Amino acid sequence: MMNVSEHHRKRMTVLVSGEVQGVGYRAFVRRHAKDLDIAGSAENLADGRVEIIAEGHLDDLEQLLHQLKRGPAHAEVQHTDVTWADASGVRDFHVY
């Protein structure tokens, strides 16, 4: 019998605050998301945060979340606010 959870994709929305704009954070997110076969987007918000929407398998999303909390060398991640939902079928990964 097939394990349904292995094939069930989830959606993770993460709001990252700290020194995360102008330091290569979105490119860092895109690189790790593509390596993990995760679809979604990363976008700078007007308030200085970065919003990441990511869809994929739960294990891959948890690996990405670990990277989001670490960030690239010049970033300083202070807080991550994560919400979970069912995937909506997003394809590819875009940076805005």
Secondary structure, 3 states (H helix, E strand, C coil): CCCHHHHCEEEEEEEEEEECCCCCHHHHHHHHHHHCCCEEEEEECCCCCEEEEEEEEHHHHHHHHHHHHHCCCCCEEEEEEEEEEECCCCCCEEEC
